[in-house]
Amino acid sequence: MFKFKIPTNHALVAIALLLMPMALTWSADKVVTWTADDPALQWGACPDFLPEGCALAVLQGDPTKLNADVFFRLPGNSTVAHHWHTSAERMVLVQGEFHVFYDDHDPVVMRAGTYAYGPARLPHSAECRSSEPCVLFIAFEEPVDAIPTGHEH
């Protein structure tokens, strides 16, 4: 997920380039409604350090600016590498079973309808533990980023 200060990390640049065409220009006074299977959603590929088949769709806002919302879709039975975000994440699992492993915290188990809050800069990894894809709604306060740590958890 993605920050746009020209980083030395190539994954961040890749995320920025992937999400830029998906940025939506909704005004703050416009009502927006999406479902995870909406055919009008524009899904884009995730950066290389995330599992093959991973996809992102911008629901509202511009991922290079404050307060953007996204759907994050992972293939069933896949693992998200250890990483962190500049922003806190407010998440609701829409589909699947999702486990998040924050450093020095108990695992977070999410099933459809579960809300979770992930503090800014807290490294974590995750797994989609269902055979069906996991779809996660994420609200970012800061520009969207994901910084891989290179560590396994």
C-alpha positions in Angstrom: 0.0 0.0 0.0 1.5 3.2 -0.8 3.3 6.4 0.0 4.5 8.8 -2.7 7.6 10.6 -1.3 10.1 9.4 -3.9 11.4 6.4 -1.9 14.5 4.4 -2.3 12.3 1.3 -2.0 11.2 0.2 -5.5 8.0 -1.5 -4.1 6.7 1.9 -3.1 7.3 3.4 -6.5 5.6 0.3 -8.1 2.5 0.8 -5.8 2.3 4.4 -6.7 2.4 3.7 -10.4 -0.2 0.9 -10.0 -2.7 3.0 -8.1 -2.4 6.3 -9.8 -4.8 5.4 -12.7 -7.4 4.1 -10.1 -7.6 7.3 -8.1 -11.1 8.5 -8.0 -12.2 12.1 -8.1 -15.3 12.0 -6.0 -16.2 15.2 -4.3 -16.8 15.2 -0.5 -20.5 15.8 -1.0 -21.1 12.9 -3.3 -22.5 9.6 -2.1 -20.4 6.6 -3.1 -21.5 2.9 -2.8 -19.5 -0.2 -3.7 -19.8 -3.9 -3.3 -16.7 -6.2 -3.5 -18.1 -7.9 -6.6 -19.2 -4.7 -8.4 -18.2 -5.0 -12.1 -17.4 -1.3 -12.3 -14.6 -1.5 -9.7 -11.1 -1.0 -11.3 -8.9 -3.6 -9.7 -5.1 -3.1 -10.0 -2.3 -5.5 -9.3 -0.4 -5.4 -6.0 3.4 -4.8 -5.8 5.7 -7.7 -6.3 6.3 -8.5 -2.6 2.6 -9.4 -2.1 1.1 -12.7 -3.3 0.4 -13.3 -7.0 -3.3 -12.7 -7.6 -3.5 -9.9 -5.0 -5.5 -6.9 -6.2 -6.5 -3.4 -5.0 -9.4 -1.2 -5.9 -9.6 2.5 -4.8 -13.2 3.1 -3.5 -12.9 6.8 -2.6 -10.2 9.4 -2.6 -6.7 9.6 -4.0 -4.2 7.1 -2.6 -1.5 9.7 -2.9 -3.3 12.0 -0.5 -5.0 11.8 2.9 -8.0 9.6 3.7 -8.3 7.1 0.9 -10.4 3.9 1.1 -9.6 0.7 -0.7 -10.6 -2.9 -1.2 -7.7 -5.3 -0.8 -8.2 -8.7 -2.3 -6.0 -11.8 -1.7 -6.3 -15.2 -3.2 -7.5 -17.9 -0.8 -4.8 -19.7 1.3 -2.2 -16.9 0.6 0.3 -15.1 2.8 1.2 -11.4 3.0 4.9 -10.7 3.6 6.0 -8.8 6.7 5.6 -5.0 6.2 4.4 -1.8 7.8 2.3 1.3 6.8 2.9 5.0 7.5 -0.8 5.3 8.2 -3.0 3.6 10.7 -5.4 1.2 9.0 -9.1 0.8 9.8 -10.2 -2.5 8.4 -13.4 -4.5 7.9 -13.2 -8.0 6.4 -15.9 -8.3 3.7 -15.2 -11.9 2.7 -13.0 -14.9 3.8 -11.0 -15.5 7.0 -8.0 -13.2 7.5 -5.3 -13.5 10.2 -3.0 -10.6 11.0 0.2 -11.1 13.0 1.3 -7.7 14.5 4.8 -7.8 16.0 4.6 -8.3 19.8 0.8 -8.7 19.8 -1.6 -11.5 19.9 -2.8 -12.6 16.4 -5.9 -10.9 15.1 -8.5 -13.3 13.6 -11.0 -11.7 11.2 -14.1 -13.2 9.7 -16.6 -11.5 7.5 -17.9 -8.4 9.3 -15.0 -8.1 11.7 -13.5 -4.7 12.3 -9.8 -4.3 13.2 -7.5 -1.3 13.8 -3.8 -1.4 12.9 -1.6 1.3 14.4 0.7 3.3 12.1 4.2 1.9 11.6 3.5 -1.4 13.4 5.1 -4.2 11.4 2.9 -7.2 10.6 2.3 -10.1 8.2 -1.1 -11.7 7.3 -2.7 -14.8 5.9 -5.9 -15.4 4.0 -6.9 -18.7 5.7 -10.0 -19.4 3.7 -10.2 -21.3 0.4 -12.2 -18.4 -1.1 -10.4 -15.0 -1.6 -10.2 -12.6 1.3 -11.6 -9.1 0.6 -10.6 -6.4 3.1 -11.9 -2.8 3.3 -9.1 -0.5 4.5 -9.4 3.2 5.3 -6.1 4.9 5.3 -5.5 8.3 7.1 -2.2 9.0 5.4 -1.2 8.3 1.7 -1.5 4.6 1.0 1.8 2.7 1.4 3.2 -0.7 2.3 6.9 -1.0 3.2 8.3 -4.5 3.2 10.6 -5.3 6.0 12.4 -8.2 4.4 11.8 -10.2 7.6 9.7 -13.3 8.0 7.4 -13.3 11.0 
